[in-house]
Amino acid sequence: MQADIALQQGNIDINVDQHTAYMKDFNQNKKADLFSLTHIPTVPTAIYSSKHPNLQGLTTGSKIAVPNDPSNAARAYRLLAKPAG
């Protein structure tokens, strides 16, 4: 968030590390007007477990940790909603 604040205040000219969902949330919550110049590919996201070899092994009551920030939470929910395959 420090880079976004510095960008909004004019202390820096470009922030290279930014997710679109995070930027939109930042703009809304901080009354900012940041915008995207170009798309940068991100590292693929994965689901990890030390107990389950696949999602089919999950049952009612299984606990799933999801990131607490808008961009990564959205990526996690999309990944969980994606059909197994």
C-alpha positions as CSV (number, residue, x, y, z in Angstrom):
1,M,0.0,0.0,0.0
2,Q,3.0,2.3,0.6
3,A,3.8,2.4,-3.1
4,D,0.2,3.2,-4.0
5,I,0.0,6.0,-1.5
6,A,3.3,7.4,-2.9
7,L,2.0,7.1,-6.4
8,Q,-1.2,8.9,-5.6
9,Q,0.7,11.7,-3.8
10,G,3.0,12.1,-6.7
11,N,6.2,11.0,-4.9
12,I,6.8,8.2,-7.5
13,D,5.8,8.0,-11.1
14,I,5.1,4.3,-11.7
15,N,4.2,1.3,-9.5
16,V,5.1,-2.0,-11.3
17,D,3.6,-4.4,-8.8
18,Q,-0.2,-4.0,-8.9
19,H,-3.2,-6.3,-9.3
20,T,-6.3,-4.8,-11.0
21,A,-8.6,-5.8,-8.2
22,Y,-6.3,-4.3,-5.6
23,M,-6.0,-1.1,-7.6
24,K,-9.8,-0.8,-7.9
25,D,-10.2,-1.4,-4.2
26,F,-7.4,1.1,-3.4
27,N,-9.1,3.7,-5.7
28,Q,-12.5,3.2,-4.0
29,N,-11.3,3.2,-0.4
30,K,-8.7,5.9,-0.7
31,K,-10.5,8.2,-3.2
32,A,-7.6,7.7,-5.6
33,D,-7.4,7.7,-9.4
34,L,-4.7,5.2,-10.2
35,F,-5.0,3.5,-13.6
36,S,-3.3,0.6,-15.5
37,L,-0.8,1.3,-18.2
38,T,0.0,-2.3,-19.3
39,H,-0.7,-5.9,-18.2
40,I,2.1,-7.8,-16.6
41,P,1.7,-11.6,-16.4
42,T,1.6,-13.1,-12.9
43,V,2.9,-16.3,-11.5
44,P,0.2,-19.1,-11.6
45,T,-1.8,-19.6,-8.5
46,A,-2.1,-23.1,-6.9
47,I,-4.0,-24.9,-4.1
48,Y,-1.8,-26.5,-1.5
49,S,-2.5,-29.2,1.1
50,S,-0.5,-31.4,3.4
51,K,-3.6,-33.7,3.8
52,H,-5.6,-33.9,0.6
53,P,-4.3,-35.0,-2.8
54,N,-7.2,-33.3,-4.6
55,L,-10.3,-31.1,-3.9
56,Q,-12.6,-34.1,-4.1
57,G,-11.3,-35.2,-0.7
58,L,-12.7,-32.2,1.0
59,T,-15.9,-32.7,3.0
60,T,-18.4,-30.5,4.8
61,G,-16.5,-28.8,7.6
62,S,-13.1,-28.8,5.8
63,K,-11.2,-25.6,6.5
64,I,-9.8,-23.5,3.6
65,A,-7.6,-20.5,4.1
66,V,-8.2,-17.7,1.6
67,P,-6.0,-14.5,1.4
68,N,-7.5,-11.4,3.1
69,D,-6.8,-8.9,0.3
70,P,-9.1,-8.2,-2.6
71,S,-6.8,-9.3,-5.5
72,N,-5.6,-12.5,-4.0
73,A,-8.9,-13.4,-2.5
74,A,-10.5,-13.1,-5.9
75,R,-7.8,-15.3,-7.4
76,A,-8.4,-17.9,-4.7
77,Y,-12.1,-17.9,-5.2
78,R,-11.8,-18.3,-9.0
79,L,-9.4,-21.2,-8.5
80,L,-11.7,-22.9,-6.0
81,A,-14.7,-22.5,-8.3
82,K,-12.8,-23.9,-11.3
83,P,-13.8,-27.4,-12.3
84,A,-11.2,-30.0,-11.3
85,G,-9.2,-31.4,-14.1
